[in-house]
């Protein structure tokens, strides 16, 4: 009986690693009305990981359900102003199924002159 030649089997694996940041939200998260993850689920998960760090803001918009933002950022800019700016810029490009992670860079600049009296 003739023997069959067995071809060698090669398995190749490629991996890439990077640090996972917890919670997986940077400064804010904008959730569409049909996003795969709902607002309440995200809030519960974030409260378990980082209690009291984020605030859920419900908004009136065609595709956006809510915005989750760091409480500390709301001490630098008013909630109304931040929501207005976010919706103005992301509203036209967002889909109802989106969940957009937002990185904010809020800078407060103060200039003070003191006069000796």
Beta strands, then each sheet from edge to edge (+ up, - down):
strand 1: 28-32
strand 2: 54-58
strand 3: 64-70
strand 4: 99-102
sheet 1: 2+ 3- 1+ 4-
end
